Amino acid sequence: MKVLCICTANLQRSVTLEALLNATPGQEARSAGTHPSQGRHRITENDLTWADVVVVFEPDHVRHLRHHFYAFWKRAKPINLDVPDEYTAFTPELIEILGERIQRRFAITLSPMEAIR
């Protein structure tokens, strides 16, 4: 499954989930931001076309997609994992929350953090 992970800055939540999914057999992921910072990747139509599934982290991301990419949003609504922007990338707390939410939504068990390094 190809998963596009979208958060605001593309620095914490989306990059963590991208790395965890890419370390999980059978999964492929990319990440992007609605308002990326520090030179990170901003979401494009190509990203949305590439993905089988689009995962976001908060309602603002859904609104952004609806406003800027309405044709995509109408065709395939993103899945909101409801993870607030209060975690640092790759922290145990964030990894635990992401693992739990991905397991519940997709029945996928993410590879452990050690598989990334």
Backbone as XML, in Angstrom:
<?xml version="1.0"?>
<chain id="A" units="angstrom">
  <residue number="1" name="MET">
    <atom name="N" x="0.849" y="-1.175" z="0.000"/>
    <atom name="CA" x="0.000" y="0.000" z="0.000"/>
    <atom name="C" x="0.895" y="1.239" z="0.000"/>
  </residue>
  <residue number="2" name="LYS">
    <atom name="N" x="0.536" y="2.223" z="-0.798"/>
    <atom name="CA" x="1.281" y="3.485" z="-0.867"/>
    <atom name="C" x="0.508" y="4.531" z="-0.065"/>
  </residue>
  <residue number="3" name="VAL">
    <atom name="N" x="1.168" y="5.060" z="0.968"/>
    <atom name="CA" x="0.531" y="5.989" z="1.895"/>
    <atom name="C" x="1.224" y="7.344" z="1.828"/>
  </residue>
  <residue number="4" name="LEU">
    <atom name="N" x="0.427" y="8.382" z="1.635"/>
    <atom name="CA" x="0.925" y="9.751" z="1.707"/>
    <atom name="C" x="0.563" y="10.296" z="3.078"/>
  </residue>
  <residue number="5" name="CYS">
    <atom name="N" x="1.563" y="10.728" z="3.831"/>
    <atom name="CA" x="1.385" y="11.242" z="5.188"/>
    <atom name="C" x="1.508" y="12.762" z="5.138"/>
  </residue>
  <residue number="6" name="ILE">
    <atom name="N" x="0.455" y="13.465" z="5.516"/>
    <atom name="CA" x="0.447" y="14.921" z="5.425"/>
    <atom name="C" x="0.242" y="15.538" z="6.799"/>
  </residue>
  <residue number="7" name="CYS">
    <atom name="N" x="1.174" y="16.404" z="7.200"/>
    <atom name="CA" x="0.973" y="17.223" z="8.394"/>
    <atom name="C" x="1.233" y="18.677" z="8.006"/>
  </residue>
  <residue number="8" name="THR">
    <atom name="N" x="1.383" y="19.531" z="8.964"/>
    <atom name="CA" x="1.503" y="20.955" z="8.666"/>
    <atom name="C" x="2.888" y="21.297" z="8.133"/>
  </residue>
  <residue number="9" name="ALA">
    <atom name="N" x="3.914" y="21.096" z="8.943"/>
    <atom name="CA" x="5.266" y="21.516" z="8.577"/>
    <atom name="C" x="6.090" y="20.425" z="7.909"/>
  </residue>
  <residue number="10" name="ASN">
    <atom name="N" x="5.598" y="19.176" z="7.932"/>
    <atom name="CA" x="6.337" y="18.042" z="7.395"/>
    <atom name="C" x="7.670" y="17.872" z="8.130"/>
  </residue>
  <residue number="11" name="LEU">
    <atom name="N" x="7.600" y="18.030" z="9.455"/>
    <atom name="CA" x="8.804" y="17.905" z="10.284"/>
    <atom name="C" x="8.695" y="16.857" z="11.392"/>
  </residue>
  <residue number="12" name="GLN">
    <atom name="N" x="7.503" y="16.604" z="11.893"/>
    <atom name="CA" x="7.377" y="15.746" z="13.072"/>
    <atom name="C" x="6.529" y="14.505" z="12.776"/>
  </residue>
  <residue number="13" name="ARG">
    <atom name="N" x="5.217" y="14.705" z="12.735"/>
    <atom name="CA" x="4.288" y="13.575" z="12.617"/>
    <atom name="C" x="4.403" y="12.853" z="11.287"/>
  </residue>
  <residue number="14" name="SER">
    <atom name="N" x="4.366" y="13.594" z="10.195"/>
    <atom name="CA" x="4.351" y="12.944" z="8.878"/>
    <atom name="C" x="5.667" y="12.230" z="8.582"/>
  </residue>
  <residue number="15" name="VAL">
    <atom name="N" x="6.798" y="12.824" z="8.950"/>
    <atom name="CA" x="8.082" y="12.162" z="8.665"/>
    <atom name="C" x="8.274" y="10.924" z="9.535"/>
  </residue>
  <residue number="16" name="THR">
    <atom name="N" x="7.746" y="10.964" z="10.746"/>
    <atom name="CA" x="7.834" y="9.789" z="11.617"/>
    <atom name="C" x="7.013" y="8.649" z="11.045"/>
  </residue>
  <residue number="17" name="LEU">
    <atom name="N" x="5.773" y="8.930" z="10.666"/>
    <atom name="CA" x="4.939" y="7.875" z="10.091"/>
    <atom name="C" x="5.503" y="7.378" z="8.766"/>
  </residue>
  <residue number="18" name="GLU">
    <atom name="N" x="6.029" y="8.279" z="7.952"/>
    <atom name="CA" x="6.653" y="7.876" z="6.689"/>
    <atom name="C" x="7.771" y="6.870" z="6.941"/>
  </residue>
  <residue number="19" name="ALA">
    <atom name="N" x="8.662" y="7.165" z="7.864"/>
    <atom name="CA" x="9.790" y="6.273" z="8.155"/>
    <atom name="C" x="9.313" y="4.929" z="8.699"/>
  </residue>
  <residue number="20" name="LEU">
    <atom name="N" x="8.337" y="4.952" z="9.597"/>
    <atom name="CA" x="7.820" y="3.706" z="10.162"/>
    <atom name="C" x="7.153" y="2.848" z="9.095"/>
  </residue>
  <residue number="21" name="LEU">
    <atom name="N" x="6.374" y="3.468" z="8.225"/>
    <atom name="CA" x="5.723" y="2.705" z="7.153"/>
    <atom name="C" x="6.745" y="2.154" z="6.171"/>
  </residue>
  <residue number="22" name="ASN">
    <atom name="N" x="7.739" y="2.949" z="5.803"/>
    <atom name="CA" x="8.756" y="2.475" z="4.862"/>
    <atom name="C" x="9.586" y="1.331" z="5.432"/>
  </residue>
  <residue number="23" name="ALA">
    <atom name="N" x="9.673" y="1.237" z="6.743"/>
    <atom name="CA" x="10.392" y="0.135" z="7.387"/>
    <atom name="C" x="9.507" y="-1.098" z="7.567"/>
  </residue>
  <residue number="24" name="THR">
    <atom name="N" x="8.222" y="-0.970" z="7.242"/>
    <atom name="CA" x="7.262" y="-2.058" z="7.407"/>
    <atom name="C" x="7.088" y="-2.779" z="6.071"/>
  </residue>
  <residue number="25" name="PRO">
    <atom name="N" x="7.337" y="-4.072" z="6.033"/>
    <atom name="CA" x="7.212" y="-4.812" z="4.768"/>
    <atom name="C" x="5.839" y="-4.619" z="4.122"/>
  </residue>
  <residue number="26" name="GLY">
    <atom name="N" x="5.864" y="-4.417" z="2.814"/>
    <atom name="CA" x="4.628" y="-4.269" z="2.058"/>
    <atom name="C" x="4.065" y="-2.864" z="2.030"/>
  </residue>
  <residue number="27" name="GLN">
    <atom name="N" x="4.721" y="-1.933" z="2.698"/>
    <atom name="CA" x="4.235" y="-0.558" z="2.751"/>
    <atom name="C" x="5.250" y="0.368" z="2.085"/>
  </residue>
  <residue number="28" name="GLU">
    <atom name="N" x="4.726" y="1.411" z="1.480"/>
    <atom name="CA" x="5.557" y="2.440" z="0.874"/>
    <atom name="C" x="4.941" y="3.774" z="1.257"/>
  </residue>
  <residue number="29" name="ALA">
    <atom name="N" x="5.754" y="4.717" z="1.665"/>
    <atom name="CA" x="5.205" y="5.991" z="2.138"/>
    <atom name="C" x="6.032" y="7.173" z="1.663"/>
  </residue>
  <residue number="30" name="ARG">
    <atom name="N" x="5.341" y="8.291" z="1.585"/>
    <atom name="CA" x="5.936" y="9.605" z="1.351"/>
    <atom name="C" x="5.299" y="10.548" z="2.349"/>
  </residue>
  <residue number="31" name="SER">
    <atom name="N" x="5.941" y="11.697" z="2.552"/>
    <atom name="CA" x="5.340" y="12.695" z="3.427"/>
    <atom name="C" x="5.390" y="14.052" z="2.763"/>
  </residue>
  <residue number="32" name="ALA">
    <atom name="N" x="4.500" y="14.914" z="3.218"/>
    <atom name="CA" x="4.418" y="16.277" z="2.696"/>
    <atom name="C" x="3.748" y="17.143" z="3.748"/>
  </residue>
  <residue number="33" name="GLY">
    <atom name="N" x="3.845" y="18.445" z="3.541"/>
    <atom name="CA" x="3.225" y="19.374" z="4.477"/>
    <atom name="C" x="2.248" y="20.297" z="3.777"/>
  </residue>
  <residue number="34" name="THR">
    <atom name="N" x="1.270" y="20.752" z="4.532"/>
    <atom name="CA" x="0.347" y="21.759" z="3.997"/>
    <atom name="C" x="1.032" y="23.115" z="3.979"/>
  </residue>
  <residue number="35" name="HIS">
    <atom name="N" x="1.905" y="23.355" z="4.959"/>
    <atom name="CA" x="2.695" y="24.585" z="5.063"/>
    <atom name="C" x="4.084" y="24.200" z="5.563"/>
  </residue>
  <residue number="36" name="PRO">
    <atom name="N" x="4.857" y="23.529" z="4.710"/>
    <atom name="CA" x="6.135" y="22.977" z="5.171"/>
    <atom name="C" x="7.132" y="24.057" z="5.579"/>
  </residue>
  <residue number="37" name="SER">
    <atom name="N" x="8.013" y="23.675" z="6.477"/>
    <atom name="CA" x="9.067" y="24.599" z="6.898"/>
    <atom name="C" x="10.417" y="23.934" z="6.701"/>
  </residue>
  <residue number="38" name="GLN">
    <atom name="N" x="11.452" y="24.727" z="6.809"/>
    <atom name="CA" x="12.833" y="24.263" z="6.711"/>
    <atom name="C" x="13.095" y="23.493" z="5.410"/>
  </residue>
  <residue number="39" name="GLY">
    <atom name="N" x="12.470" y="23.936" z="4.316"/>
    <atom name="CA" x="12.725" y="23.338" z="3.018"/>
    <atom name="C" x="12.088" y="21.983" z="2.796"/>
  </residue>
  <residue number="40" name="ARG">
    <atom name="N" x="11.178" y="21.579" z="3.659"/>
    <atom name="CA" x="10.521" y="20.279" z="3.513"/>
    <atom name="C" x="9.548" y="20.305" z="2.331"/>
  </residue>
  <residue number="41" name="HIS">
    <atom name="N" x="8.978" y="19.172" z="1.996"/>
    <atom name="CA" x="8.153" y="18.988" z="0.802"/>
    <atom name="C" x="6.715" y="19.472" z="1.009"/>
  </residue>
  <residue number="42" name="ARG">
    <atom name="N" x="6.248" y="20.289" z="0.090"/>
    <atom name="CA" x="4.853" y="20.745" z="0.105"/>
    <atom name="C" x="4.030" y="19.793" z="-0.770"/>
  </residue>
  <residue number="43" name="ILE">
    <atom name="N" x="2.846" y="19.480" z="-0.320"/>
    <atom name="CA" x="1.967" y="18.547" z="-1.025"/>
    <atom name="C" x="1.680" y="19.014" z="-2.458"/>
  </residue>
  <residue number="44" name="THR">
    <atom name="N" x="1.656" y="18.047" z="-3.380"/>
    <atom name="CA" x="1.370" y="18.335" z="-4.781"/>
    <atom name="C" x="0.302" y="17.364" z="-5.297"/>
  </residue>
  <residue number="45" name="GLU">
    <atom name="N" x="-0.241" y="17.673" z="-6.452"/>
    <atom name="CA" x="-1.194" y="16.754" z="-7.082"/>
    <atom name="C" x="-0.523" y="15.417" z="-7.406"/>
  </residue>
  <residue number="46" name="ASN">
    <atom name="N" x="0.741" y="15.443" z="-7.781"/>
    <atom name="CA" x="1.461" y="14.192" z="-8.056"/>
    <atom name="C" x="1.509" y="13.296" z="-6.830"/>
  </residue>
  <residue number="47" name="ASP">
    <atom name="N" x="1.709" y="13.883" z="-5.657"/>
    <atom name="CA" x="1.701" y="13.099" z="-4.414"/>
    <atom name="C" x="0.353" y="12.414" z="-4.232"/>
  </residue>
  <residue number="48" name="LEU">
    <atom name="N" x="-0.703" y="13.172" z="-4.429"/>
    <atom name="CA" x="-2.047" y="12.640" z="-4.227"/>
    <atom name="C" x="-2.380" y="11.554" z="-5.235"/>
  </residue>
  <residue number="49" name="THR">
    <atom name="N" x="-1.921" y="11.714" z="-6.465"/>
    <atom name="CA" x="-2.153" y="10.714" z="-7.506"/>
    <atom name="C" x="-1.372" y="9.433" z="-7.211"/>
  </residue>
  <residue number="50" name="TRP">
    <atom name="N" x="-0.169" y="9.580" z="-6.685"/>
    <atom name="CA" x="0.682" y="8.432" z="-6.358"/>
    <atom name="C" x="0.075" y="7.557" z="-5.265"/>
  </residue>
  <residue number="51" name="ALA">
    <atom name="N" x="-0.560" y="8.160" z="-4.297"/>
    <atom name="CA" x="-0.985" y="7.460" z="-3.082"/>
    <atom name="C" x="-2.240" y="6.607" z="-3.271"/>
  </residue>
  <residue number="52" name="ASP">
    <atom name="N" x="-2.226" y="5.458" z="-2.587"/>
    <atom name="CA" x="-3.448" y="4.657" z="-2.449"/>
    <atom name="C" x="-4.296" y="5.212" z="-1.321"/>
  </residue>
  <residue number="53" name="VAL">
    <atom name="N" x="-3.610" y="5.713" z="-0.299"/>
    <atom name="CA" x="-4.267" y="6.229" z="0.901"/>
    <atom name="C" x="-3.569" y="7.513" z="1.316"/>
  </residue>
  <residue number="54" name="VAL">
    <atom name="N" x="-4.356" y="8.494" z="1.745"/>
    <atom name="CA" x="-3.804" y="9.735" z="2.276"/>
    <atom name="C" x="-4.188" y="9.825" z="3.746"/>
  </residue>
  <residue number="55" name="VAL">
    <atom name="N" x="-3.168" y="10.005" z="4.576"/>
    <atom name="CA" x="-3.360" y="10.119" z="6.020"/>
    <atom name="C" x="-2.992" y="11.536" z="6.443"/>
  </residue>
  <residue number="56" name="VAL">
    <atom name="N" x="-3.868" y="12.148" z="7.234"/>
    <atom name="CA" x="-3.597" y="13.465" z="7.802"/>
    <atom name="C" x="-3.690" y="13.348" z="9.320"/>
  </residue>
  <residue number="57" name="PHE">
    <atom name="N" x="-3.387" y="14.437" z="10.007"/>
    <atom name="CA" x="-3.292" y="14.370" z="11.461"/>
    <atom name="C" x="-4.262" y="15.267" z="12.207"/>
  </residue>
  <residue number="58" name="GLU">
    <atom name="N" x="-4.937" y="16.160" z="11.502"/>
    <atom name="CA" x="-5.885" y="17.041" z="12.178"/>
    <atom name="C" x="-6.883" y="17.623" z="11.169"/>
  </residue>
  <residue number="59" name="PRO">
    <atom name="N" x="-8.000" y="18.142" z="11.655"/>
    <atom name="CA" x="-9.037" y="18.668" z="10.766"/>
    <atom name="C" x="-8.554" y="19.773" z="9.820"/>
  </residue>
  <residue number="60" name="ASP">
    <atom name="N" x="-7.591" y="20.587" z="10.232"/>
    <atom name="CA" x="-7.070" y="21.633" z="9.341"/>
    <atom name="C" x="-6.461" y="21.044" z="8.071"/>
  </residue>
  <residue number="61" name="HIS">
    <atom name="N" x="-5.875" y="19.871" z="8.169"/>
    <atom name="CA" x="-5.287" y="19.229" z="6.996"/>
    <atom name="C" x="-6.389" y="18.781" z="6.031"/>
  </residue>
  <residue number="62" name="VAL">
    <atom name="N" x="-7.489" y="18.290" z="6.567"/>
    <atom name="CA" x="-8.627" y="17.910" z="5.732"/>
    <atom name="C" x="-9.162" y="19.142" z="5.006"/>
  </residue>
  <residue number="63" name="ARG">
    <atom name="N" x="-9.310" y="20.232" z="5.751"/>
    <atom name="CA" x="-9.806" y="21.483" z="5.145"/>
    <atom name="C" x="-8.855" y="21.975" z="4.054"/>
  </residue>
  <residue number="64" name="HIS">
    <atom name="N" x="-7.561" y="21.876" z="4.299"/>
    <atom name="CA" x="-6.580" y="22.302" z="3.303"/>
    <atom name="C" x="-6.746" y="21.497" z="2.004"/>
  </residue>
  <residue number="65" name="LEU">
    <atom name="N" x="-6.868" y="20.192" z="2.123"/>
    <atom name="CA" x="-7.042" y="19.355" z="0.939"/>
    <atom name="C" x="-8.345" y="19.675" z="0.220"/>
  </residue>
  <residue number="66" name="ARG">
    <atom name="N" x="-9.403" y="19.873" z="0.984"/>
    <atom name="CA" x="-10.696" y="20.200" z="0.376"/>
    <atom name="C" x="-10.613" y="21.529" z="-0.381"/>
  </residue>
  <residue number="67" name="HIS">
    <atom name="N" x="-9.923" y="22.497" z="0.176"/>
    <atom name="CA" x="-9.824" y="23.818" z="-0.439"/>
    <atom name="C" x="-8.873" y="23.842" z="-1.648"/>
  </residue>
  <residue number="68" name="HIS">
    <atom name="N" x="-7.702" y="23.233" z="-1.509"/>
    <atom name="CA" x="-6.670" y="23.330" z="-2.539"/>
    <atom name="C" x="-6.666" y="22.180" z="-3.552"/>
  </residue>
  <residue number="69" name="PHE">
    <atom name="N" x="-7.251" y="21.049" z="-3.170"/>
    <atom name="CA" x="-7.254" y="19.874" z="-4.041"/>
    <atom name="C" x="-8.648" y="19.245" z="-4.041"/>
  </residue>
  <residue number="70" name="TYR">
    <atom name="N" x="-9.651" y="20.042" z="-4.366"/>
    <atom name="CA" x="-11.042" y="19.599" z="-4.231"/>
    <atom name="C" x="-11.343" y="18.357" z="-5.064"/>
  </residue>
  <residue number="71" name="ALA">
    <atom name="N" x="-10.841" y="18.283" z="-6.276"/>
    <atom name="CA" x="-11.121" y="17.124" z="-7.131"/>
    <atom name="C" x="-10.631" y="15.841" z="-6.457"/>
  </residue>
  <residue number="72" name="PHE">
    <atom name="N" x="-9.444" y="15.895" z="-5.875"/>
    <atom name="CA" x="-8.938" y="14.727" z="-5.152"/>
    <atom name="C" x="-9.801" y="14.449" z="-3.926"/>
  </residue>
  <residue number="73" name="TRP">
    <atom name="N" x="-10.067" y="15.481" z="-3.139"/>
    <atom name="CA" x="-10.811" y="15.317" z="-1.892"/>
    <atom name="C" x="-12.180" y="14.704" z="-2.157"/>
  </residue>
  <residue number="74" name="LYS">
    <atom name="N" x="-12.810" y="15.116" z="-3.215"/>
    <atom name="CA" x="-14.133" y="14.596" z="-3.566"/>
    <atom name="C" x="-14.049" y="13.110" z="-3.939"/>
  </residue>
  <residue number="75" name="ARG">
    <atom name="N" x="-12.955" y="12.698" z="-4.550"/>
    <atom name="CA" x="-12.771" y="11.330" z="-5.013"/>
    <atom name="C" x="-12.326" y="10.383" z="-3.883"/>
  </residue>
  <residue number="76" name="ALA">
    <atom name="N" x="-11.441" y="10.849" z="-3.020"/>
    <atom name="CA" x="-10.872" y="9.982" z="-1.985"/>
    <atom name="C" x="-10.560" y="10.807" z="-0.741"/>
  </residue>
  <residue number="77" name="LYS">
    <atom name="N" x="-11.465" y="10.821" z="0.183"/>
    <atom name="CA" x="-11.285" y="11.628" z="1.388"/>
    <atom name="C" x="-10.133" y="11.083" z="2.245"/>
  </residue>
  <residue number="78" name="PRO">
    <atom name="N" x="-9.324" y="11.980" z="2.788"/>
    <atom name="CA" x="-8.189" y="11.539" z="3.616"/>
    <atom name="C" x="-8.662" y="10.964" z="4.948"/>
  </residue>
  <residue number="79" name="ILE">
    <atom name="N" x="-7.813" y="10.174" z="5.544"/>
    <atom name="CA" x="-8.091" y="9.586" z="6.849"/>
    <atom name="C" x="-7.361" y="10.407" z="7.899"/>
  </residue>
  <residue number="80" name="ASN">
    <atom name="N" x="-8.124" y="10.951" z="8.835"/>
    <atom name="CA" x="-7.563" y="11.797" z="9.887"/>
    <atom name="C" x="-7.231" y="10.934" z="11.102"/>
  </residue>
  <residue number="81" name="LEU">
    <atom name="N" x="-5.952" y="10.877" z="11.456"/>
    <atom name="CA" x="-5.522" y="10.102" z="12.621"/>
    <atom name="C" x="-5.684" y="10.848" z="13.933"/>
  </residue>
  <residue number="82" name="ASP">
    <atom name="N" x="-6.033" y="12.128" z="13.884"/>
    <atom name="CA" x="-6.239" y="12.931" z="15.096"/>
    <atom name="C" x="-5.057" y="12.857" z="16.054"/>
  </residue>
  <residue number="83" name="VAL">
    <atom name="N" x="-3.908" y="13.274" z="15.579"/>
    <atom name="CA" x="-2.703" y="13.341" z="16.413"/>
    <atom name="C" x="-2.300" y="14.809" z="16.475"/>
  </residue>
  <residue number="84" name="PRO">
    <atom name="N" x="-2.433" y="15.436" z="17.650"/>
    <atom name="CA" x="-2.113" y="16.864" z="17.751"/>
    <atom name="C" x="-0.636" y="17.159" z="17.506"/>
  </residue>
  <residue number="85" name="ASP">
    <atom name="N" x="-0.372" y="18.386" z="17.122"/>
    <atom name="CA" x="0.992" y="18.821" z="16.813"/>
    <atom name="C" x="1.719" y="19.193" z="18.099"/>
  </residue>
  <residue number="86" name="GLU">
    <atom name="N" x="1.939" y="18.200" z="18.938"/>
    <atom name="CA" x="2.616" y="18.439" z="20.216"/>
    <atom name="C" x="3.716" y="17.419" z="20.488"/>
  </residue>
  <residue number="87" name="TYR">
    <atom name="N" x="4.104" y="16.696" z="19.464"/>
    <atom name="CA" x="5.128" y="15.667" z="19.619"/>
    <atom name="C" x="6.345" y="15.997" z="18.765"/>
  </residue>
  <residue number="88" name="THR">
    <atom name="N" x="7.493" y="15.577" z="19.250"/>
    <atom name="CA" x="8.730" y="15.691" z="18.500"/>
    <atom name="C" x="8.893" y="14.424" z="17.660"/>
  </residue>
  <residue number="89" name="ALA">
    <atom name="N" x="9.479" y="14.567" z="16.496"/>
    <atom name="CA" x="9.670" y="13.422" z="15.607"/>
    <atom name="C" x="10.403" y="12.290" z="16.314"/>
  </residue>
  <residue number="90" name="PHE">
    <atom name="N" x="9.923" y="11.088" z="16.074"/>
    <atom name="CA" x="10.556" y="9.845" z="16.505"/>
    <atom name="C" x="10.622" y="9.640" z="18.019"/>
  </residue>
  <residue number="91" name="THR">
    <atom name="N" x="9.820" y="10.357" z="18.772"/>
    <atom name="CA" x="9.771" y="10.108" z="20.212"/>
    <atom name="C" x="8.932" y="8.863" z="20.483"/>
  </residue>
  <residue number="92" name="PRO">
    <atom name="N" x="9.213" y="8.158" z="21.564"/>
    <atom name="CA" x="8.434" y="6.952" z="21.881"/>
    <atom name="C" x="6.927" y="7.215" z="21.967"/>
  </residue>
  <residue number="93" name="GLU">
    <atom name="N" x="6.544" y="8.357" z="22.511"/>
    <atom name="CA" x="5.114" y="8.665" z="22.639"/>
    <atom name="C" x="4.447" y="8.773" z="21.269"/>
  </residue>
  <residue number="94" name="LEU">
    <atom name="N" x="5.082" y="9.476" z="20.348"/>
    <atom name="CA" x="4.530" y="9.627" z="19.007"/>
    <atom name="C" x="4.489" y="8.283" z="18.285"/>
  </residue>
  <residue number="95" name="ILE">
    <atom name="N" x="5.546" y="7.523" z="18.388"/>
    <atom name="CA" x="5.599" y="6.214" z="17.738"/>
    <atom name="C" x="4.497" y="5.303" z="18.270"/>
  </residue>
  <residue number="96" name="GLU">
    <atom name="N" x="4.273" y="5.320" z="19.564"/>
    <atom name="CA" x="3.223" y="4.492" z="20.158"/>
    <atom name="C" x="1.841" y="4.896" z="19.645"/>
  </residue>
  <residue number="97" name="ILE">
    <atom name="N" x="1.569" y="6.188" z="19.619"/>
    <atom name="CA" x="0.270" y="6.673" z="19.136"/>
    <atom name="C" x="0.073" y="6.309" z="17.665"/>
  </residue>
  <residue number="98" name="LEU">
    <atom name="N" x="1.088" y="6.542" z="16.851"/>
    <atom name="CA" x="0.969" y="6.227" z="15.428"/>
    <atom name="C" x="0.756" y="4.734" z="15.217"/>
  </residue>
  <residue number="99" name="GLY">
    <atom name="N" x="1.499" y="3.911" z="15.929"/>
    <atom name="CA" x="1.337" y="2.463" z="15.807"/>
    <atom name="C" x="-0.072" y="2.021" z="16.158"/>
  </residue>
  <residue number="100" name="GLU">
    <atom name="N" x="-0.605" y="2.568" z="17.221"/>
    <atom name="CA" x="-1.961" y="2.236" z="17.663"/>
    <atom name="C" x="-3.003" y="2.662" z="16.632"/>
  </residue>
  <residue number="101" name="ARG">
    <atom name="N" x="-2.878" y="3.878" z="16.117"/>
    <atom name="CA" x="-3.874" y="4.401" z="15.164"/>
    <atom name="C" x="-3.799" y="3.693" z="13.810"/>
  </residue>
  <residue number="102" name="ILE">
    <atom name="N" x="-2.591" y="3.378" z="13.353"/>
    <atom name="CA" x="-2.440" y="2.666" z="12.083"/>
    <atom name="C" x="-2.971" y="1.238" z="12.216"/>
  </residue>
  <residue number="103" name="GLN">
    <atom name="N" x="-2.704" y="0.607" z="13.340"/>
    <atom name="CA" x="-3.217" y="-0.745" z="13.582"/>
    <atom name="C" x="-4.747" y="-0.740" z="13.572"/>
  </residue>
  <residue number="104" name="ARG">
    <atom name="N" x="-5.339" y="0.218" z="14.241"/>
    <atom name="CA" x="-6.796" y="0.297" z="14.335"/>
    <atom name="C" x="-7.436" y="0.602" z="12.979"/>
  </residue>
  <residue number="105" name="ARG">
    <atom name="N" x="-6.855" y="1.518" z="12.222"/>
    <atom name="CA" x="-7.451" y="1.945" z="10.944"/>
    <atom name="C" x="-7.175" y="0.990" z="9.792"/>
  </residue>
  <residue number="106" name="PHE">
    <atom name="N" x="-5.963" y="0.394" z="9.765"/>
    <atom name="CA" x="-5.547" y="-0.384" z="8.602"/>
    <atom name="C" x="-5.164" y="-1.829" z="8.911"/>
  </residue>
  <residue number="107" name="ALA">
    <atom name="N" x="-5.189" y="-2.213" z="10.171"/>
    <atom name="CA" x="-4.758" y="-3.549" z="10.586"/>
    <atom name="C" x="-3.320" y="-3.829" z="10.146"/>
  </residue>
  <residue number="108" name="ILE">
    <atom name="N" x="-2.477" y="-2.801" z="10.224"/>
    <atom name="CA" x="-1.060" y="-2.916" z="9.895"/>
    <atom name="C" x="-0.264" y="-2.719" z="11.179"/>
  </residue>
  <residue number="109" name="THR">
    <atom name="N" x="0.636" y="-3.638" z="11.458"/>
    <atom name="CA" x="1.537" y="-3.483" z="12.594"/>
    <atom name="C" x="2.839" y="-2.880" z="12.064"/>
  </residue>
  <residue number="110" name="LEU">
    <atom name="N" x="3.129" y="-1.673" z="12.516"/>
    <atom name="CA" x="4.333" y="-0.982" z="12.066"/>
    <atom name="C" x="5.581" y="-1.671" z="12.603"/>
  </residue>
  <residue number="111" name="SER">
    <atom name="N" x="6.634" y="-1.643" z="11.804"/>
    <atom name="CA" x="7.917" y="-2.167" z="12.268"/>
    <atom name="C" x="8.401" y="-1.326" z="13.439"/>
  </residue>
  <residue number="112" name="PRO">
    <atom name="N" x="9.174" y="-1.927" z="14.344"/>
    <atom name="CA" x="9.677" y="-1.145" z="15.481"/>
    <atom name="C" x="10.682" y="-0.104" z="15.032"/>
  </residue>
  <residue number="113" name="MET">
    <atom name="N" x="10.900" y="0.871" z="15.889"/>
    <atom name="CA" x="11.792" y="1.968" z="15.606"/>
    <atom name="C" x="13.196" y="1.490" z="15.218"/>
  </residue>
  <residue number="114" name="GLU">
    <atom name="N" x="13.626" y="0.400" z="15.804"/>
    <atom name="CA" x="14.958" y="-0.113" z="15.528"/>
    <atom name="C" x="15.132" y="-0.471" z="14.052"/>
  </residue>
  <residue number="115" name="ALA">
    <atom name="N" x="14.050" y="-0.783" z="13.370"/>
    <atom name="CA" x="14.120" y="-1.151" z="11.952"/>
    <atom name="C" x="14.459" y="0.042" z="11.076"/>
  </residue>
  <residue number="116" name="ILE">
    <atom name="N" x="14.269" y="1.250" z="11.586"/>
    <atom name="CA" x="14.527" y="2.462" z="10.815"/>
    <atom name="C" x="16.010" y="2.777" z="10.803"/>
  </residue>
  <residue number="117" name="ARG">
    <atom name="N" x="16.666" y="2.577" z="11.896"/>
    <atom name="CA" x="18.064" y="2.975" z="12.030"/>
    <atom name="C" x="19.026" y="1.997" z="11.454"/>
  </residue>
</chain>
